[in-house]
């Protein structure tokens, strides 16, 4: 039997009866809460209609987030398209702005 099958079998045993003949259901996963309710985002600027730059605190770290947003039921939500930069990564990018501008001028 594969290791995957053994784990599944073990999980079933873990959730099996405690001798009373009653099976216990696995614990339910917590549902995600609305991100806008617990957000510490500081919107720095709107790049376009659906793109914005924000600074946020997530899991105890500061991130610079450049992201597309979409509207659902009248509320804006962050989309998959985007990038979150750590402060160190942001500093590297910021230090190379002149090089980027120079490359843009050459193209």
Residue pairs with C-beta under 8 A, 6 or more apart in sequence:
1 9
11 26
15 23
15 24
15 25
15 26
16 23
16 24
17 23
17 24
18 24
35 77
35 78
36 75
36 76
36 77
39 56
40 56
40 57
41 54
41 55
41 56
41 65
42 54
42 55
42 56
43 52
43 53
43 54
44 52
44 53
44 54
44 55
45 52
45 53
46 52
47 53
47 66
50 68
50 69
50 70
50 79
51 66
51 67
51 68
51 69
52 66
52 67
52 69
53 64
53 65
53 66
54 64
54 65
54 67
55 62
55 63
55 64
55 65
56 62
56 63
56 65
57 63
58 84
61 86
62 86
62 87
63 84
63 85
63 86
64 84
64 85
64 86
64 87
64 89
64 90
65 78
65 82
65 83
65 84
65 85
66 82
66 83
66 84
66 85
67 78
67 79
67 81
67 82
67 83
67 84
68 78
68 79
68 81
68 82
69 76
69 77
69 78
69 79
70 76
70 77
70 79
71 77
85 93
